[in-house]
Amino acid sequence: MTRLRKLAGLSSVERLWLIKVALLLGMIRLGLRLLGFRTLWRLLSHARPTSVGGGAGRSDSAERIAWAVAVAGRYVLDDKPCLAQALAAHLLLVRRGFPAQLRVGVARGERGQVEAHAWVESDHRVVVGGSVTELARYTPLLALEAVAE
């Protein structure tokens, strides 16, 4: 019931934004399962900015995109959501004219197992995927940017 109250307390624009992001996350999750990361990245990385560029104070700021991806992700994704969230955030940032870099890193787990994690940076700040302190334990393996066309 609390979730419904929170959703009802949002503006209609925010609710619509969450629905759009939830649908995008669902499509990305399905794309990862059916196409794999490489093919899906190739498709998503050709995104072009919309006619509205990025800027401070806009309703679709980098922080607002991060909020929507995090909130919608709790309802749409399973227990390992980082790659789908990073792909969605990257796409949304690029489409709105923000610089974005998708990063993937690895770390050793408590029992010596390899753990992978994905996050997105924009203007040298982590937007989605954790804090700088949390990400310090990961050795970056991959840094991807959208393809300029």
N, C-alpha and C positions, 0 to 999 in steps of 0.2 A: 504494500500500500504506500510506503514511503516513496518508492520509485515513481509511482503514478503521480503522487503529489508534486514531486520535483519536476516531472515532465509537464504537469499542468501549470506549474509556476513559470515555465519558460514562455517567451514570446512565440508567436506563430512562426516567425522567421527562424528562430533557434530550433524549434521543433522540426520544421521542414529541413533545415540544415542537417540535423542529426539523422533524420530518415535518409537523406541523400548519402551521407557518409556511411551509414549502416549498410545500405545497398551496395555502395562501392566496396566496402570491406568484404561483404558476402561474395561479390563477383571476383575479387582478388583471391580470396581463399579458394574458391572453385577453380580459378585460373591456375593457381599454384598446384593444385591436385591434378588437373587435367593436362596442363601444358608444361609445367615445370618452371623453375625460376628463370632460366636463361631466355626461353621464348616469351614469357610474360614480361620480363624486363625489356626485351627488345620492343615489344608492343607499347608498353607504358612510357618508355624513355623518349619516345618521339612526340610527347605531349608538347603543345605550344601554348604560350601564354594567351589568355583571353584578352580582349580589348581593354579590360580594366587591369591596370598594373598594381603591384603591391605598394603598400604605404602605411604609415603609422596611423592609428585611429580608425582604421576601416574595420567593418564587422567581420571580415574574413582575414584578419591579421594572422601572422604565424602562430601566435598564442591561441587564437580562437580555433585555428585548424587543429592544433595539438589537443585542445580541450575536446573538440568534437570526435577526433579519432580515438582518444582515450575512453570517452563515455560510450560511444557506439561500440567500440571494441569489446567492452565488458559484456555486451548483450549478444554479439554476433560471433565472436571468435572463441576458440577453445583455450586450453591452458597454456599454449605456447604462441602467443599472438604477435611477437615482435616483428617478424618479417612482413606479415600482412599489414600491420599498422605502419611500418616504415615505408612500404610501397605506396600505401594510400596517402600518407602525409607528404611523401615526395611528390606524387602526382598533383595533389591539391596545391602545394606550394608553387610548383613550376607553372601550373595553369593560371595562377594568380600573379605571376611575375616575380616571385621571390627566388633568390638563389637557393639551391638545395643540393645536398650531397648525401646519398645513401651509403652508409658504412656497415660493414660486417666484420666482426672480430671474433676471436676465440680465446678461451681461458681454460685453465685446469679446474675441474670441480673438486669438491672435498675428498672424493675417493679416487682422484687422479683421472677421471673421465674428461673428455673434451666437451666443452660447452660452447655453443655458438650464440651470438646475439647480433641483432640488427638495430640500427638507430639512424636518425636523420639529423643533419646539422644544416643550419641556415645562418649566414653571416657569422660563422665561427661559433655559433651557440647551438647546443643540443636542443632540438625542438621536440622530438619523440624518441623514447627509448631509455630514459633514465638520466640521472645527473652525471656531471663530469666525474665526480668521486666514484660513483657506481661503475662507470665505464672505464675507469683507469685500470681495472684488472684485466681488461680484454686487450689482446694484441690485434690491432687492425690488420685485416688481410685484404680488404677490398674497399675501394671508395669509388662510387659511381655517380656520374652526373648525367642529366638528360642530354640527348643528342641535339645539337643546334642544327636547325634546318633553314 
